[in-house]
């Protein structure tokens, strides 16, 4: 019996201690948002609407304040992996089925469609969409008609993509992190191998590139290429990260043994707020364009909203 108790305490210490700290619940939970898991989220430019995608390919629209469901409709034949608003009413979705779809969110009708290969990341660069694919391709599409513009092959499967100004950064499943121009011209390699970087994000001023790693947050100085890692209060993979629009905060969500949400002071690189964990693995976290709200998605089928303007009251 003594050995069993010791083993149980050891497992708790290894997998759950960070989540024993007081944490604030979300301001709202959209439960049963997506069957078998919510996989992707994106705020509209005015921050009033949140879009989410699910493991089974459907899309949903939610009113942020006050929180209310707007619509839910079929979209993809497989899991949704990336969402982005191009305008207030035009939403682009992509995922494992290789489809790129542009939606009119008012009518829930398709504006444009292109068939490609499985998409792992998608970003806007002016009036163009850049997609990173699991087969190692970077592709550029015209928005909103999705006319193909250019393409290059990386060689490794792309798992994350970020954009700032004329820079595009991508991470591969082999551990590379590389800078390209938005014209798809190679610039330089920040990391040749090492821990895979998940959900790359540039700081608003473009000086810092951040990603999630196992137990750590990964950070690169874009000017020097220097990398450092920061221990995080996540007992497993940091599956998603995001910068607040003013650059003062970082958000992170964990996966595997830890689905907690953490809000960081990006200057001091320390946790300033702790939010309650999802019931299952965390999938994605995003700030609203005005920085007031955060949203998170999870395998527990929920989408959660956090109002950062409210007092912080951990329980």
C-alpha positions as CSV (number, residue, x, y, z in Angstrom):
1,X,0.0,0.0,0.0
2,X,2.8,2.4,0.9
3,X,4.4,1.9,-2.5
4,X,1.1,2.6,-4.3
5,X,0.7,5.9,-2.4
6,X,4.2,6.9,-3.2
7,X,3.7,6.1,-6.9
8,X,0.4,8.1,-6.9
9,X,2.1,11.1,-5.4
10,X,4.9,10.9,-7.9
11,X,2.5,10.8,-10.8
12,X,0.6,13.7,-9.4
13,X,3.8,15.7,-9.0
14,X,4.8,14.8,-12.5
15,X,1.6,15.6,-14.2
16,X,-0.6,17.9,-12.2
17,X,1.1,20.1,-9.7
18,X,0.9,23.3,-11.8
19,X,-2.9,22.9,-12.0
20,X,-3.3,22.7,-8.2
21,X,-2.6,26.4,-8.0
22,X,-5.7,28.7,-7.7
23,X,-7.1,29.5,-11.2
24,X,-9.9,31.6,-12.5
25,X,-12.7,30.0,-14.4
26,X,-13.6,31.3,-17.9
27,X,-16.3,33.9,-18.2
28,X,-18.3,31.7,-20.5
29,X,-18.2,28.1,-21.8
30,X,-19.8,27.0,-25.1
31,X,-20.2,23.3,-24.2
32,X,-20.7,20.7,-26.9
33,X,-19.6,23.3,-29.4
34,X,-18.0,20.5,-31.6
35,X,-18.5,16.8,-31.4
36,X,-15.3,15.0,-30.5
37,X,-13.4,18.3,-30.1
38,X,-12.9,21.9,-31.1
39,X,-9.7,22.3,-33.2
40,X,-9.4,25.9,-34.4
41,X,-10.7,29.4,-33.5
42,X,-10.5,33.0,-34.9
43,X,-12.0,36.3,-33.9
44,X,-13.5,38.7,-36.5
45,X,-11.7,42.0,-37.0
46,X,-14.1,43.9,-34.7
47,X,-13.8,41.2,-32.0
48,X,-17.6,40.7,-31.8
49,X,-17.8,37.3,-33.5
50,X,-15.8,34.2,-32.8
51,X,-15.5,31.4,-35.4
52,X,-14.6,27.8,-34.4
53,X,-13.9,24.6,-36.3
54,X,-14.2,21.0,-35.2
55,X,-12.6,17.6,-35.5
56,X,-15.4,16.4,-37.8
57,X,-15.1,19.4,-40.1
58,X,-18.0,21.7,-39.1
59,X,-17.8,25.4,-38.4
60,X,-19.6,27.5,-35.8
61,X,-20.1,31.2,-35.2
62,X,-20.5,32.7,-31.7
63,X,-21.4,36.1,-30.5
64,X,-18.8,37.3,-28.0
65,X,-20.7,39.8,-25.8
66,X,-23.1,38.8,-24.6
67,X,-22.0,35.2,-25.4
68,X,-24.5,33.5,-27.6
69,X,-24.5,30.9,-30.5
70,X,-25.1,32.3,-33.9
71,X,-24.8,29.4,-36.3
72,X,-23.3,25.9,-36.9
73,X,-22.9,24.4,-40.4
74,X,-21.0,21.6,-42.2
75,X,-17.8,22.7,-44.0
76,X,-15.0,20.2,-44.4
77,X,-14.7,16.5,-44.9
78,X,-12.1,16.2,-42.1
79,X,-10.7,18.2,-39.1
80,X,-10.5,22.0,-39.4
81,X,-6.9,23.2,-38.6
82,X,-6.8,26.9,-39.5
83,X,-9.3,29.7,-39.5
84,X,-8.8,33.4,-40.4
85,X,-11.1,36.3,-41.1
86,X,-10.1,38.2,-44.3
87,X,-12.8,40.9,-43.8
88,X,-15.5,41.4,-41.3
89,X,-17.8,39.0,-43.0
90,X,-15.4,36.7,-45.1
91,X,-13.9,33.8,-43.2
92,X,-11.3,31.4,-44.6
93,X,-11.1,27.8,-43.4
94,X,-8.8,25.0,-44.1
95,X,-7.8,21.6,-42.7
96,X,-6.9,18.0,-43.1
97,X,-9.0,17.5,-46.2
98,X,-6.8,19.9,-48.1
99,X,-9.7,22.2,-48.9
100,X,-9.5,26.0,-48.7
101,X,-12.9,27.6,-48.3
102,X,-14.0,31.2,-48.2
103,X,-17.3,31.8,-46.4
104,X,-19.7,34.7,-46.2
105,X,-20.5,34.5,-42.5
106,X,-23.8,36.4,-42.9
107,X,-25.3,33.9,-45.4
108,X,-23.1,30.9,-44.4
109,X,-22.5,30.4,-48.2
110,X,-19.3,29.5,-49.9
111,X,-17.6,32.3,-51.8
112,X,-14.7,30.3,-53.2
113,X,-13.1,26.8,-52.9
114,X,-9.8,25.2,-53.8
115,X,-8.6,21.7,-53.3
116,X,-5.0,21.3,-52.1
117,X,-3.3,19.0,-49.6
118,X,-3.6,18.8,-45.8
119,X,-3.1,22.3,-44.3
120,X,-1.3,22.8,-41.0
121,X,-1.2,26.6,-40.9
122,X,-2.6,29.7,-42.7
123,X,-1.9,33.4,-42.5
124,X,-2.9,36.6,-44.3
125,X,-0.3,38.8,-46.0
126,X,-2.1,41.8,-47.4
127,X,-4.6,40.5,-50.0
128,X,-2.9,37.1,-50.1
129,X,-3.3,33.9,-48.1
130,X,-0.2,31.8,-47.3
131,X,-0.7,28.2,-46.4
132,X,1.7,25.7,-44.9
133,X,1.1,22.0,-45.8
134,X,2.0,18.7,-44.2
135,X,3.5,17.5,-47.5
136,X,6.1,20.3,-47.2
137,X,4.6,22.9,-49.5
138,X,4.2,26.6,-49.0
139,X,1.5,28.0,-51.2
140,X,0.1,31.5,-51.8
141,X,-3.4,32.2,-52.9
142,X,-5.2,35.4,-53.9
143,X,-8.0,36.5,-51.6
144,X,-10.9,36.2,-51.9
145,X,-11.1,34.1,-55.1
146,X,-8.3,31.7,-54.0
147,X,-6.5,31.8,-57.4
148,X,-3.1,30.1,-56.9
149,X,-0.2,32.5,-57.2
150,X,3.0,30.8,-56.2
151,X,4.4,27.7,-54.5
152,X,7.6,26.3,-53.1
153,X,8.6,23.0,-51.6
154,X,10.4,22.8,-48.2
155,X,11.1,19.1,-48.0
156,X,9.8,18.6,-44.5
157,X,6.2,18.6,-43.3
158,X,5.1,22.0,-42.1
159,X,3.4,22.0,-38.7
160,X,3.2,25.8,-37.9
161,X,3.2,29.1,-39.8
162,X,3.4,32.8,-38.8
163,X,3.6,36.1,-40.6
164,X,4.7,39.6,-39.9
165,X,5.3,42.4,-42.5
166,X,7.3,40.8,-45.3
167,X,8.4,37.9,-43.1
168,X,7.0,34.4,-43.0
169,X,8.2,31.8,-40.5
170,X,7.4,28.1,-40.6
171,X,8.2,25.2,-38.4
172,X,8.6,21.6,-39.6
173,X,8.0,18.2,-38.0
174,X,11.8,17.6,-38.2
175,X,12.5,20.5,-35.8
176,X,13.5,23.2,-38.3
177,X,12.3,26.9,-37.9
178,X,12.9,29.0,-41.0
179,X,12.3,32.5,-42.2
180,X,11.1,33.2,-45.7
181,X,9.8,36.4,-47.4
182,X,6.1,36.6,-48.2
183,X,7.3,36.2,-51.8
184,X,8.5,32.7,-50.7
185,X,12.2,33.6,-51.0
186,X,14.3,31.9,-48.3
187,X,15.9,34.3,-45.8
188,X,17.6,32.3,-43.1
189,X,17.3,29.3,-40.8
190,X,16.7,30.0,-37.1
191,X,16.8,26.3,-36.0
192,X,18.2,23.4,-38.0
193,X,16.9,20.7,-35.6
194,X,15.8,20.3,-32.1
195,X,12.4,20.4,-30.4
196,X,9.5,20.8,-32.8
197,X,7.9,24.3,-32.5
198,X,4.1,24.4,-32.3
199,X,1.9,27.4,-33.2
200,X,4.5,30.0,-34.2
201,X,3.7,33.6,-33.4
202,X,5.5,36.9,-34.1
203,X,5.4,39.7,-31.5
204,X,3.4,42.7,-32.8
205,X,6.7,44.6,-33.5
206,X,8.2,41.5,-35.2
207,X,11.3,41.4,-32.9
208,X,10.4,38.1,-31.3
209,X,9.1,34.7,-32.5
210,X,7.5,32.4,-30.0
211,X,6.2,28.8,-30.1
212,X,5.1,26.1,-27.8
213,X,7.4,23.1,-26.9
214,X,7.4,20.3,-24.5
215,X,7.2,21.8,-20.9
216,X,8.7,25.0,-22.3
217,X,8.0,28.1,-24.3
218,X,10.5,28.5,-27.2
219,X,11.6,32.1,-28.1
220,X,13.8,33.4,-30.9
221,X,15.3,36.9,-31.3
222,X,14.4,37.5,-34.9
223,X,17.4,40.0,-35.5
224,X,20.1,37.7,-34.1
225,X,18.5,34.3,-34.5
226,X,19.3,33.4,-30.9
227,X,17.0,30.9,-29.3
228,X,16.2,30.4,-25.7
229,X,13.6,28.2,-23.9
230,X,11.6,29.2,-20.9
231,X,10.2,26.7,-18.4
232,X,6.4,26.8,-18.4
233,X,3.6,25.8,-16.0
234,X,2.5,23.2,-18.4
235,X,3.0,19.5,-17.7
236,X,3.4,18.5,-21.3
237,X,3.2,20.1,-24.7
238,X,2.3,23.8,-25.1
239,X,0.1,23.2,-28.1
240,X,-0.8,26.8,-28.8
241,X,0.5,30.4,-28.0
242,X,-0.6,33.9,-28.9
243,X,0.5,37.5,-28.4
244,X,-1.9,40.2,-27.3
245,X,-2.3,43.0,-29.9
246,X,-0.3,45.4,-27.8
247,X,2.5,42.8,-27.3
248,X,2.3,43.0,-23.5
249,X,0.9,39.6,-22.9
250,X,1.3,36.1,-24.1
251,X,-1.2,33.3,-23.8
252,X,-0.5,29.6,-23.7
253,X,-2.6,26.4,-23.5
254,X,-1.4,22.9,-22.8
255,X,-2.1,19.5,-24.2
256,X,-1.7,15.8,-23.1
257,X,-1.4,15.8,-19.3
258,X,-2.1,19.6,-19.0
259,X,-4.9,21.5,-20.6
260,X,-4.5,24.6,-18.5
261,X,-4.5,28.2,-19.8
262,X,-1.8,30.6,-18.7
263,X,-1.5,34.4,-19.3
264,X,2.0,35.8,-19.3
265,X,3.6,39.2,-18.9
266,X,5.6,39.1,-22.2
267,X,8.3,41.6,-20.9
268,X,9.0,39.8,-17.6
269,X,8.2,36.4,-19.1
270,X,6.3,35.3,-16.1
271,X,2.8,34.0,-15.5
272,X,0.5,36.7,-14.3
273,X,-2.9,34.9,-14.5
274,X,-3.9,31.2,-14.3
275,X,-7.2,30.0,-15.8
276,X,-8.8,26.7,-15.2
277,X,-7.9,23.7,-17.3
278,X,-10.1,22.3,-19.9
279,X,-11.5,18.8,-19.2
280,X,-9.4,17.3,-22.1
281,X,-6.4,18.3,-24.2
282,X,-6.1,22.0,-25.2
283,X,-6.1,22.7,-29.0
284,X,-5.8,26.5,-29.6
285,X,-5.8,29.9,-27.9
286,X,-6.3,33.3,-29.4
287,X,-6.7,37.0,-28.4
288,X,-9.4,39.2,-29.8
289,X,-8.1,42.1,-32.0
290,X,-8.7,44.6,-29.2
291,X,-7.0,42.5,-26.6
292,X,-10.0,42.4,-24.3
293,X,-11.0,38.8,-24.8
294,X,-9.2,35.4,-25.2
295,X,-10.8,32.2,-26.5
296,X,-9.6,28.6,-26.2
297,X,-10.6,25.4,-27.9
298,X,-10.2,21.9,-26.6
299,X,-10.8,18.2,-27.2
300,X,-13.4,18.4,-24.5
301,X,-15.7,19.8,-27.2
302,X,-15.9,23.2,-25.7
303,X,-15.0,26.7,-26.7
304,X,-14.3,29.1,-23.8
305,X,-14.2,32.9,-23.5
306,X,-12.2,35.0,-21.1
307,X,-12.9,38.7,-20.5
308,X,-9.5,40.2,-19.5
309,X,-11.1,43.5,-18.5
310,X,-12.7,41.8,-15.4
311,X,-10.9,41.5,-12.0
312,X,-8.6,38.5,-11.7
313,X,-10.2,36.3,-9.0
314,X,-8.6,32.9,-8.9
315,X,-10.3,30.1,-6.9
